[in-house]
Amino acid sequence: MESPSLMPTELLSFIAVGFAAQLVDGALGMAFGVISSTLLVSLGVPPAAASAGVHTVETFTTAVSGISHALHRNIDWKLFARLVIPGVIGGVLGAYLLTQVSAEAARPIVLAYLSCIGILLIWRSWRYPPKIKNPRIVEPLGLAGGFLDAAGGGGWGPVVTSNLLIQGASPRKTIGTVNTAEFFLTLTVSATFLFTLGVEFFTKAMLGLLIGGVIAAPFGAWLAKRIEPRPLLMIVGVVLTLTSGFGIWRAFF
């Protein structure tokens, strides 16, 4: 895929997006993939290429984020073990499916999916926080989250984190655990895309997202202990819903 050359100011804008998206993702356990994918797809990047690029970037950002969460003791290792294998399986299936679908046919579907994720985040903000208890539905959630994340270019965090919180899991432990498990998901999904697409999906925009995301990752884990998630959930949900809705409008009009 050809990519227009980026001027320094354009690269800085992608760095800023990567920084902001990862800061929210590290603090809330969601949003890096959906924010980045929404931006790229709205700019005309094919869905498969956008998902591939974002997952490649997330391989690095989630590694830094996972280490940071481990240092802050934000991880429930039993929950991690239940999530990671189904998540990886779902991610491979979703990545393969997306590479077999026409970019033009997939774009409205992906944008509609991202709009639904935005609405889900808004709804979650009104129900925060739940009563703390051990979640029962984990493995099917990991499978579905991995599949939707790869097929939609983002969604592991919003789908998995929000559903675990709805079941009553500890917010801090859930955020750290989901972020850490995401490293293995993104690594596997990136390898699947590399095998099916080759290296043409790598763009200079990915470099900006990577730089910003890696810089922000340690701060996100620190904020997970200290920030109030409710207003951020609302803001992210509104932004995703509006940007995805605009992308759908552009696709049909």
Sequence and secondary structure as in RCSB ss.txt:
>XXXX:A:sequence
MESPSLMPTELLSFIAVGFAAQLVDGALGMAFGVISSTLLVSLGVPPAAASAGVHTVETFTTAVSGISHALHRNI
DWKLFARLVIPGVIGGVLGAYLLTQVSAEAARPIVLAYLSCIGILLIWRSWRYPPKIKNPRIVEPLGLAGGFLDA
AGGGGWGPVVTSNLLIQGASPRKTIGTVNTAEFFLTLTVSATFLFTLGVEFFTKAMLGLLIGGVIAAPFGAWLAK
RIEPRPLLMIVGVVLTLTSGFGIWRAFF
>XXXX:A:secstr
       HHHHHHHHHHHHHHHHHHHHHS  HHHHHHHHHHHTT  HHHHHHHHHHHHHHHHHHHHHHHHHTT  
 HHHHHHHHHHHHHHHHHHHHHHHTS HHHHHHHHHHHHHHHHHHHHHHHHT S      S  HHHHHHHHHHHH
HHT  HIIIIIHHHHHTT  HHHHHHHHHHHHHHHHHHHHHHHHHHHTTTT  HHHHHHHHHHHHHHHHHHHHTT
TS HHHHHHHHHHHHHHHHHHHHHHHH 
